[in-house]
Amino acid sequence: MVIEVYVPASKETFRFELDEGTIRETLRSAAGSGENLSWDEMLRSEVLCHLSKRLMLRVVRGRPIFLFSRRNLVEQGVLIDKRVIRAEGAMFILSTFRSPHEVVFYT
């Protein structure tokens, strides 16, 4: 599976190629299931959204860099912002957490 993250400010796209084992383990633990999920179950939007919670933003020399973490990063650090955003006709709550080494965005 390939995940692409586009950053409009720098006009860069970050590409992550994830193997099946990583995807299965990430989504199984995020869904709270003791069993492996089928591909049909993993491709549901409410399950796939858990992959975005593993994206980390780091700023290196003033440039944003996205990384994919194999561990769950949600709610690490101090909550610095919470706002409602609209995307593709839907509304989401975007929470931003800051720790000494990273900024985490959580929907």
C-alpha positions in Angstrom: 0.0 0.0 0.0 1.2 3.5 -0.8 0.3 6.6 1.3 1.1 10.0 -0.2 1.1 13.2 1.9 1.1 16.5 0.0 2.4 19.7 1.8 1.1 22.8 -0.1 3.5 25.2 1.7 6.6 23.4 0.3 4.9 21.8 -2.7 6.4 18.4 -1.7 4.8 15.0 -1.7 5.9 12.4 0.9 5.5 8.8 -0.2 5.3 5.8 2.2 5.3 2.3 0.9 4.0 0.0 3.6 4.3 -3.8 3.6 1.2 -6.0 4.3 2.5 -7.0 7.8 2.9 -3.4 8.9 -0.6 -2.4 7.7 -2.3 -5.5 9.2 -0.6 -4.9 12.6 -1.3 -1.2 12.7 -5.0 -1.5 11.7 -5.5 -4.6 13.9 -4.3 -2.8 17.0 -6.1 0.4 16.1 -9.4 -1.4 15.6 -9.0 -3.2 18.9 -9.3 -6.5 17.2 -7.5 -9.6 18.5 -7.7 -11.1 15.0 -6.2 -10.1 11.7 -8.6 -8.1 9.5 -9.5 -9.1 6.0 -8.5 -6.8 3.1 -12.2 -5.7 2.8 -12.3 -4.8 6.5 -9.0 -3.0 6.3 -10.1 -0.9 3.3 -13.2 0.6 5.1 -12.7 4.3 5.7 -13.3 4.1 9.4 -10.4 1.7 9.7 -8.1 3.3 7.2 -8.2 6.6 9.0 -6.1 5.1 11.8 -3.1 5.1 9.4 -3.0 8.9 9.4 -2.5 8.8 13.2 0.9 7.3 12.6 2.1 10.3 10.5 4.6 12.6 12.2 5.6 16.1 11.1 9.1 17.3 11.8 10.5 20.6 10.7 14.1 20.3 9.6 15.9 23.5 8.6 12.6 25.2 8.1 11.2 22.4 5.9 8.3 20.2 6.9 9.2 16.4 6.7 6.6 13.7 7.3 7.5 10.3 8.8 5.5 7.2 9.3 5.8 5.7 12.8 5.2 2.1 13.6 4.0 3.1 17.1 0.9 5.0 18.0 1.5 8.7 18.4 -1.9 10.0 19.3 -2.1 12.5 22.2 1.6 12.6 22.9 2.8 16.0 24.2 0.8 19.1 25.1 -2.4 19.9 23.3 -1.7 23.2 21.6 -4.7 23.6 19.2 -8.1 22.1 18.5 -10.2 23.3 15.6 -13.0 22.2 13.3 -12.0 21.8 9.7 -14.0 20.9 6.5 -12.6 18.5 3.9 -14.5 17.0 1.0 -17.9 18.1 2.4 -17.3 16.5 5.9 -16.4 18.2 9.2 -13.5 17.0 11.4 -11.9 18.0 14.6 -8.2 18.5 14.2 -6.1 18.4 17.4 -2.5 19.4 17.4 -0.1 18.1 20.1 3.5 19.3 20.6 6.3 17.4 22.3 10.0 18.4 22.5 10.7 16.5 19.3 7.6 16.4 17.2 4.2 17.8 16.3 1.3 15.4 16.0 -2.0 16.1 14.2 -5.0 13.9 15.2 -8.5 13.8 13.7 
